[in-house]
Amino acid sequence: MRIDRRTLNRALLDRQLLLRRSALPVLDAVRHLVGLQAQAPNPPYFGLWARLDGFRPDVLSELIIDRMAVRVAVMRGTVHLVTAEDCLALRPLVQPVFDRPLKSTAPQAVAVRGLALPDVVRATRTLLAERPRTTTELGVLLQRRWPDRDPAALVWAMRLQVALIQVPPRGIWGSSGQPTVTTPEAWLGRGLDRRPAPQDLVLRYLAAFGPASVKDAQTWSGLTRLGEVFERLRPRLRTYRDQAGAELFDLPDAVLPDPGTRAPVRYLPEYDNCLRSHADRDRVVSEPDRQRLASKNDAPMPTFLVDGFVRGKWRLARSRGAATLTLQPFARLSKKDTSAVTAEAGRLLDFAAPGVAGDIRFDDPD
């Protein structure tokens, strides 16, 4: 069976809780989504607001404070907000992503060549068992042990070999602070899973992002050679072909929504995994529009969806007693779409800047 682009779009929106806002509890939503990308503190809050009915940021903040959700580098080597259990299960599965840079010719890799990394790991764990520390502080302390090594290179190697949880107030809504880190053992009282199951990773991915190809799963995770895992799972999966003929896998009981299903306007934060978890992003953003989002270092931008596809970008500026939400469509919107985009923008302002004067502005199409 072949699946067209629109059917893939509606399936992705449905599994990403973007086709309709979900009543799932916050922690269950984070688990279902296999985390939310979180290099900056606020994107997970905006991402959950777009997906959950009646989402309140203090609920997520409490989960982080209570150590039920954590910020830790996992898929693609980037920081995600995940459940505590997923931190322990996912981090060892994606360790090859972190090992890969050590074998490169990058300046940092050259600077730590010949260093006994297990010793660095043990020293880091000892330091973090005392209390959470910033990476700058860790670099200074590690250099005392290895005075002939660059502290920045020591920190670079250490971050690749030790799972580092960013502790509050980092990641708390309305708070600020530089990243301060510790280990899962110190923060959660448990170590990483010793026997992680890559099959579980693939099944979780398909539940949140499928139907998808092997390349899609590799793009999302940062791992290679997942084809072997898919082959082991093949008897348990359903297969399709996309319009280009690529093989797609899916869970056997997963539903494909009618491609004619209405898709409401949604505002996505920068870094949202909905746009960054497939080798072919055409199911949610066309190639010309993806190029409009391109920037140095692949720095992501907040976007908005109309009829399920990226149709523009947005930015929020806050000052004392006021907030301005500026929208820049990629092309002129119809009156109906403009009305829907404006209405959802008003709800976004109510969420992001409650109790202050809000202003919605449209820039000319990009």
N, C-alpha and C positions, 0 to 999 in steps of 0.2 A: 504494500500500500504506500502510495506517495502522499506526502504532506506538503501543502503549500505554505507560503510565508505567513499568510494571515492566520492559519490554524496554529502554526508554531508560536505566533505572537500571542494569541489568546491563551494557549497552554502555558506559556511563560508567565503571563500576567496572573493567571489563575493560581499557579503554584507559588508565585511571589506575593500573593495576597493583595494584588493590585487591581484585580478585576472587580472586586468588591471588598470593602473593609471587613476585617475578620473580628470575631468576638474572642479569639484565642487569648489566654493570659499572656502577659508580656514574655515571661520566661519560655513558655511553650512556643511562642512565635520565633524567638531567637534560636531556639533549638531546631525548629522546622526549617528556618532559613539557612541553617548551618553557619550561623553568625552573620554579622554585618561588618563590612569593612569600616575601619575606624582609625585611620591615620591621624585625623583631627578629632577633637573631643565631641563635637555636636552632630556629625552626620548620622550616627545610629538613632538619635532622637528624632531627627527629621524623617529618617527612613521608616521608623516604626509609626510615626504619626500618619504617614501616607498609607499605612497598611492596616492599622488597628482602629477599631471603633472606640472612640472615647479615650484614646491614649493620653496618659498624663506623664510628663517627664519625671516627676518625683518617684514614680513606681520603678522606673529603670534605675534611677539614682540609688534607691534603697537596695535593689538587687546587687548593685556593684558594691555598695558599702557593706552589705551582709555577706559578700563573697560568694554569691550564687551565680553571678555573671562577672567575667573578667575581660580585660583588654590584653591581648597577647598576640605575638606574631605567629601566624599559622599559614594558611593558603597563600601561595605566591610569595611567601616570606614577608607579607605585609600584616600590619596590626589589624586584628578583628576583635569585635566584641562577641564573645561566645559564652555559653554556659560553662560553669566550672567543670562539669563532666566532659564536655567537648574539648576543653583545654587539655585535659589529661589524655583523651583518646586521639585527638587530631594531631597534636604537636609531634608525637613520635612517628606518625604516618607520613608527615611531610618533611621529616628531617633531611631526606636527600636534597630537598630544595635549598636547605641551609648549608649542606656540605659542598654543593657545587661551586660556589664562589672561591672556596679555599684552594681549588685545583686550577684556578684561572691565573692569568698573568696580570691581574689588577695590582696596582701599587700596594694595596693593603695586604694582598696575599703574598706578595714578594717580601713585604716587611716582616711577616710572621713565619716565613719558611724556616724549617728546622726547629721551631718552637714545640715543646712538648705540650700539646693542647690539653691532654688529660690533667696536667698539672694546673693549667690556667683554669680549667673547669672547677677543680677542687678548691683552688684559692678563691674563686668567685663565690662558690657556694658557702664557704666559710665566712666570707665578708657579708654576704646577704643573710646568713643565719643570724647575724648580730642585729641587723635592722635593714629596712629598705634604704637604698642609696640611689643617687643620680649616676648616670653613666660617666659623667665628668669625674665624679668622686671615685668611682671604681677605677677609672683610668689612672688616676694619681696613685691609688693604693696598689694597683697591679704593677705599676712601674717600679715601685720600691722593691718588688720581688725580682723584676726583670729590668734593671736600670739601663740596659743597652737597647731596649726596645721602645719604639714610639708608643706613647699611651693611647693615641687614637687607634693605632693598629691593634693593640691589645684589646681594646673595647670592641673593635670590629670583629675580631676572631671570637671573643667571648660571647657576643650576641648571636653568633651563628651556632654556637655549641651549647648554650644554656637557654632554656625556656625562661623568658623574663616577663613577668606579669607587671603591668603598670598599675600602681596602687592609687587610691583616692588621695587628694582631691582631683587628680587627673581623671577626666571623663565624667565628672559630676556636673549636671546641668546647672549653669549659672556660676560655676566655680572656675578657677584657673590655677595654673601651676605647672612647672616644668615636669617632665616625666621622671618619676621615681619608681624604681623597679625592685622586685624580689623574685624568689623562686616559687613554683607551685608547692613545694614541700613546706616552705615557710608560711605561705599565705593560705593554702588550702588544707595543709596537714596531710597531704597525700602526694605521692610521686606520679610520674607519667606512667601510662599503661605499658606493661612489659611485652604484651602480645597484641598489638593493635591489628585490626583486620582491615586490609585494603578493600575487601569486598563491601564492607559496611560503608566505607567512604563513598564508593561509587553509587551504591543504592541510595544513600542520603542525598547525593548530588542529583540523581535523577528525580527524586521526589520533589526537589526544590527548583530544578532548572530544566528538566527533561521535556520532551524527548531530546536527546543530545548524542553527538558523535564522540568517539574516543578523543579526537582532537579538542572538542569542546571541554571535556572533563579535564584534559591536561592543561588547557588554558586556565581554567578555574583554579586548579590545585597547584599548578606549577610543576607537577610531577611529569615524568616521562614513562614510557613503556607500560601505560595503563591498558594497552590492547590485550595484554596477557590476562589482566583481571577481568576485562569484559568477556573474553573468550570463556573463562571459567564460569562466568555468570550467564552466558548465552542461553542455556536451557531454561533459565528462570526469567528471561526477559522477552519482551515483544520488540520486534524490529520494524522499521519503516525506511523509506527513502525520502530525502528532501527533493526539491525541484531540480537540483543539480546532480542528483543521483547518489549523494553521500548517504552512507548507512547511519541510521539513528537508532538508538536503543531507548527503551522505556520500561517502566514497571508494568507488569501484566495487568494490574487492576487500575492503572492510572486513567483518568478520564480526559478526553480531548474535547474542550468546549466547542460549541458551534462557532465557526469563524464569523458568523454574523452577530455574535453576542456584543452588546453595547459595552464599550470600554470608557469609563469616565476619565476626566482630566486628572492627572496625578503629577505632583511636584516631587522630584527625586533629589536627594542631596548629592554633593560631590562624592565620589568614590563608590556610588551605589553598585552593588554586585549585579544588579539586573542588567547593567550595561557592560560588564567587564568579565563575564563568566562563560563566554562562548568564543570559539575561534572565528565563527562567522556571526557578527553582531547584526546582520541584516534583519533578523527577526524582530528587532526593536528599534534600530536606527539605520537608516540608509547610508551607503558609503559616502555620498556627497555631504550628508549632514554630519557624519562622523568626522569628516575632514574639517567641518566648521568648528568642531569641538577640539580639534588637535591643538596642542600647545607644547612649549618646551618641556622636556622631562615628562611628557604625557600627563601633565597636571590636569586633573579632572575638573569639570565645571558642573554646578547644579543645573538640572534640565527639567523640562516639563513635557509630559506626554499628552497628545491629543489623538483620540481614536486609537490609543495603544502604542503609538510611535513617537519618538522624540521629534518635537516640532519647534523647540527653542530652548533658551537658557535663561536663568534668572539669577539675581543677586539681591541680597538683603543688606541694607545699611541702617544701622541703629545709632541714634544720638539721644541725648537726654530728653526724655519725654516725647520722642518721635521715632518712627521707623518708616523707611521707604523700600518698597519692593519693586524692583525694575525688571521688566520682562522684555526679552528680545527674541521675537519669533524669527524663524529662518525664512519664512515667506508670509505674505499677508494671510490673515485668518479670516474666515467667514464671520458674519455677524453672530451666528449661533455659537461658533467655537470661541469667538472673542468673549461672549457673555459667559460661557462655561469656564474659560480660563480666568476671567476676572473674579467670578464667584469663588472659585477654589483658592485664588490668590488672597481673597479676603479672609478665608478660613485659615490660610497659612499665617497671615499676619496676626490673627487672633491667638494662634498657638505660640508663635515665636516671640511676639511682643504684646502680651495682654495688657490692657489698661493704658496704652499709650496711643497717641494719634498716629494712624497709619495712612500711608499714601501709596497708591498703585500707579506706576508709570510704564508706558510702552516706549521702548526705543524702536527706531526704524528697523525693518527686517534686515538681518545680516546678509 
